[in-house]
Amino acid sequence: MRQIHVLLALILAWLLAPLLIETGGTFNLFIFAFINLILVLGLSLLFGYAGQISLGQAGFYGIGAYMAAVLTVRTGLPPVLGLVAAIIVPAALGYIIGRPVLRLRGYYLAMVTAALGLILHTIFVEWVDVTGGYSGITGIPALTIGTLTARSPVTMYYLSGAVGFTVMLLALRLVDTAYGRAMRTMRESEMAARSCGIPTARLKAEVFALSAGLSGLAGALYAQYVGFVSPESFTIDTSINLLLALAVGGVGSLWGAAFGAFLLTFLPEWVHELQNAYGLVLGAMVVVMLTLEPRGLWGIVLRLRDAFARRQATTA
């Protein structure tokens, strides 16, 4: 219940934050932070809870963005249908690909998923008739749900935040179910999971599909807010940055994933005066964090909480 209380407090802060935000640039940062939150949460479920590493998340992110773009710009479908397709298509593709690919483990799986990301990026570049190649697709309409159209940064701030918090809430509920316990059992020992009757092959494919679907959702929100997509946004560097953000925030925690997502968004802004220092700072944080606290930033929060509880106990 404490996690729900924390989430409710964050939702309240999110609702009231626009009263303090004065610039559109800050709204943009929060919008991209919520998009990154969806991406990193999907990776956290796959890697942190199911134990399946992936360096191909940017490919599914790109599929979602291009599905939303092509269906609305080229065929004239409503943006909300483009959003739905951007979830279903990557999820279905993830399940189909996941069944054979997830038989691999460790760095073999990492290399195969990285190759998958490279293949998808090449398709985004070379399938010019559909994707526009490096010129991309412009004029993507804003997401419209009923009478609400997310044209302004404020509207998109609330919409992306609502989606991000919903995904966070559902993910927290999922990991506390029998399904979530099966994921963690498989992460610790696949042999033990099979001996308990857990269908590990199907479970891997399902979580991979869930992660891919969330990446596609993030891609659609990105495309429908920016109004433009091109292959440069969906390179393997994007997948690596997502994995590094998760490592810094905390691999085995959804709250750590949230920390990592917001760090991934705001860190470039904090170090923008140090030219080309983003990679140096993020890399240094990964090295220091995994050396001193393998549980990431969330592990530091837990340490502080435990220290405070011990201090309260001794003074009581």
C-alpha positions in Angstrom: 0.0 0.0 0.0 2.9 2.4 0.7 3.9 2.3 -3.0 0.3 3.3 -4.0 0.5 6.2 -1.5 3.8 7.4 -3.0 2.3 7.1 -6.5 -0.8 9.1 -5.4 1.5 11.8 -3.9 3.4 12.0 -7.2 0.2 12.2 -9.2 -1.0 15.1 -7.0 2.4 16.9 -7.5 2.0 16.3 -11.3 -1.4 17.8 -11.3 -0.3 20.9 -9.4 3.1 21.3 -11.1 1.8 23.5 -14.0 1.1 26.2 -11.5 4.8 26.5 -10.9 6.1 25.8 -14.5 6.6 29.0 -16.4 8.3 27.9 -19.7 7.2 25.7 -22.5 10.7 24.1 -22.5 10.1 22.7 -19.0 6.8 21.2 -20.2 8.7 19.6 -23.1 11.2 18.0 -20.7 8.4 16.5 -18.6 6.6 15.2 -21.7 9.7 13.4 -22.9 10.4 12.2 -19.4 6.9 10.5 -19.3 7.6 9.0 -22.7 11.0 7.7 -21.5 9.2 6.4 -18.4 7.0 4.2 -20.5 10.1 2.9 -22.4 12.2 2.2 -19.3 9.3 0.5 -17.5 8.9 -1.9 -20.4 12.6 -2.7 -20.3 12.4 -3.0 -16.5 9.7 -5.7 -16.7 11.7 -7.6 -19.4 15.2 -7.3 -17.9 14.7 -6.4 -14.3 11.9 -8.8 -13.5 12.0 -11.5 -16.2 15.8 -11.5 -16.6 15.8 -11.1 -20.4 18.2 -8.5 -21.7 17.3 -6.5 -24.8 19.3 -4.0 -26.9 16.5 -3.8 -29.5 14.0 -1.6 -27.7 14.6 1.4 -30.0 13.4 -0.8 -32.9 10.0 -1.3 -31.4 10.0 2.3 -30.3 10.5 3.2 -34.0 7.8 0.8 -35.2 5.3 2.5 -32.9 6.3 6.0 -34.1 6.1 5.0 -37.8 2.8 3.1 -37.3 1.3 6.3 -35.8 2.8 8.4 -38.6 2.0 6.3 -41.6 -1.6 5.4 -40.6 -2.5 9.0 -39.9 -0.6 10.9 -42.6 -0.7 8.4 -45.4 -4.2 6.8 -44.9 -6.0 9.5 -42.9 -7.0 7.3 -40.0 -7.8 9.1 -36.7 -4.7 9.5 -34.5 -6.2 7.4 -31.7 -6.3 4.4 -34.1 -2.7 5.0 -35.0 -1.9 4.9 -31.3 -3.7 1.6 -30.9 -1.9 0.1 -33.9 1.4 1.4 -32.5 0.8 -0.8 -29.5 -0.6 -4.0 -31.1 1.9 -4.3 -34.0 5.1 -4.1 -32.0 3.6 -6.4 -29.4 2.6 -9.0 -32.0 6.0 -8.8 -33.7 7.7 -9.1 -30.3 5.8 -12.2 -29.5 6.5 -13.8 -32.8 10.2 -13.0 -32.7 10.5 -13.7 -29.0 9.5 -17.3 -29.2 12.7 -18.4 -31.0 15.1 -15.6 -30.0 14.5 -15.9 -26.2 15.9 -19.4 -26.2 19.2 -17.6 -26.1 20.7 -16.3 -22.9 23.2 -13.7 -21.7 25.4 -11.9 -24.2 24.1 -14.1 -27.0 20.6 -12.7 -26.4 22.0 -9.2 -26.1 23.8 -9.5 -29.5 20.7 -10.9 -31.2 18.4 -8.2 -29.9 21.0 -5.6 -30.9 21.0 -7.1 -34.4 17.2 -6.9 -34.5 17.4 -3.2 -33.6 19.9 -2.6 -36.4 17.7 -4.5 -38.9 14.7 -2.4 -38.0 16.7 0.8 -38.2 17.9 -0.2 -41.6 14.3 -0.8 -42.7 13.4 2.7 -41.4 16.2 4.2 -43.5 15.8 2.1 -46.7 12.0 1.7 -47.1 11.8 5.2 -48.4 8.3 4.8 -50.0 6.8 4.2 -46.6 9.1 5.8 -44.0 10.5 8.6 -46.1 14.1 7.5 -45.3 16.3 10.1 -43.7 13.8 12.8 -44.7 11.3 11.2 -42.4 7.5 11.8 -42.2 6.2 15.3 -41.4 2.8 16.7 -40.6 1.8 14.0 -38.1 -1.5 15.1 -36.5 -1.7 15.5 -32.7 -3.3 12.8 -30.7 -7.1 13.4 -30.3 -9.2 11.5 -27.8 -12.9 12.6 -28.1 -12.9 16.4 -27.9 -9.4 16.6 -26.4 -6.6 17.4 -28.8 -3.0 17.4 -27.5 -1.7 20.3 -29.5 -0.3 22.4 -26.7 2.6 21.4 -24.4 0.3 21.8 -21.4 -2.3 19.4 -22.8 0.3 16.9 -23.9 1.9 17.2 -20.4 -1.3 16.0 -18.8 -2.0 13.4 -21.4 1.5 11.9 -21.4 1.6 12.0 -17.6 -1.8 10.2 -17.4 -0.5 7.5 -19.7 2.8 7.2 -17.8 1.2 7.0 -14.4 -1.3 4.5 -15.7 1.5 2.3 -17.0 3.4 2.6 -13.7 0.3 1.7 -11.7 -0.5 -1.4 -13.9 3.2 -2.5 -13.8 3.2 -2.2 -10.0 0.0 -4.3 -9.8 1.4 -6.8 -12.3 4.7 -7.6 -10.4 2.7 -8.2 -7.2 0.5 -10.9 -8.9 1.3 -14.6 -9.4 2.4 -13.7 -12.9 4.9 -11.2 -11.5 6.2 -13.9 -9.1 6.6 -16.3 -12.0 8.7 -13.6 -13.8 11.0 -13.2 -10.8 11.3 -17.0 -10.3 12.3 -17.3 -13.9 14.9 -14.5 -13.5 16.5 -16.2 -10.5 16.5 -19.7 -12.0 14.9 -20.9 -15.2 15.3 -24.5 -14.2 13.6 -23.9 -10.9 10.8 -22.1 -12.7 10.2 -25.0 -15.1 10.2 -27.4 -12.1 7.4 -25.4 -10.6 5.3 -25.8 -13.8 5.9 -22.3 -15.1 5.9 -22.3 -19.0 9.1 -20.3 -19.3 9.2 -20.1 -23.1 5.7 -18.7 -23.3 6.3 -16.4 -20.3 9.4 -15.0 -22.0 7.6 -14.3 -25.2 4.7 -12.7 -23.4 6.9 -10.3 -21.4 8.9 -9.5 -24.5 5.6 -8.7 -26.3 4.5 -6.5 -23.4 7.8 -4.6 -23.4 7.6 -4.2 -27.2 4.0 -2.9 -26.9 5.0 -0.3 -24.3 7.9 0.8 -26.5 5.4 1.2 -29.4 3.1 3.2 -27.2 5.9 5.5 -26.3 6.8 5.8 -30.0 3.3 6.8 -30.9 3.2 9.5 -28.2 6.5 10.8 -29.4 5.5 11.0 -33.1 2.1 12.6 -32.3 3.7 15.2 -30.1 6.7 16.1 -32.2 4.8 15.8 -35.5 7.9 14.4 -37.3 9.8 11.1 -37.2 13.1 10.0 -38.8 15.4 7.1 -38.3 17.9 9.1 -36.2 15.7 8.8 -33.1 15.7 5.0 -33.2 19.3 3.9 -33.3 21.1 1.4 -31.1 22.4 4.3 -29.1 18.8 4.8 -27.9 18.6 1.2 -26.8 21.9 1.5 -24.9 20.9 4.7 -23.2 17.6 3.1 -22.0 19.6 0.2 -20.6 22.1 2.5 -18.9 19.3 4.6 -17.5 17.7 1.5 -16.0 21.1 0.4 -14.5 21.6 3.8 -12.9 18.0 3.9 -11.5 17.9 0.3 -10.4 17.4 -2.8 -12.5 15.3 -4.7 -10.1 12.7 -2.0 -9.3 10.0 -0.2 -11.2 10.7 2.9 -9.0 14.4 2.6 -10.1 13.2 2.6 -13.7 11.3 5.8 -13.0 14.4 7.4 -11.5 16.4 6.3 -14.6 13.8 7.6 -17.1 13.7 11.1 -15.6 17.5 11.1 -15.3 17.8 10.1 -19.0 15.6 13.1 -19.8 17.0 15.8 -17.5 20.7 15.0 -17.4 21.4 16.4 -20.9 19.8 19.6 -19.9 21.8 19.8 -16.7 25.1 19.3 -18.5 24.3 21.2 -21.7 26.9 23.8 -20.8 29.6 21.1 -20.7 29.9 20.4 -24.4 29.6 16.7 -25.3 29.8 15.8 -21.6 26.5 13.8 -21.5 28.1 10.4 -22.4 31.0 11.0 -20.0 28.7 11.9 -17.1 26.2 9.0 -17.7 29.0 6.5 -18.2 30.7 7.6 -15.0 27.4 7.4 -13.1 26.9 3.8 -14.3 30.5 2.8 -13.3 30.2 4.4 -9.8 26.7 3.3 -9.2 27.2 -0.4 -10.1 30.4 -0.4 -8.1 29.0 1.2 -4.9 25.3 0.3 -5.1 24.3 -2.4 -7.6 20.6 -1.6 -6.9 21.1 1.9 -8.4 19.5 5.1 -7.2 16.6 3.2 -5.8 19.0 1.2 -3.7 20.3 4.4 -2.1 16.7 5.5 -1.3 16.2 2.1 0.4 19.4 2.5 2.4 18.4 5.9 3.6 14.9 4.7 4.5 16.4 1.8 6.5 18.8 4.1 8.2 16.0 6.4 9.2 13.9 3.5 10.5 16.8 2.3 12.6 17.3 5.7 14.0 13.6 6.1 14.8 13.7 2.7 16.5 16.7 3.6 18.7 15.2 6.9 19.8 11.7 5.5 20.5 
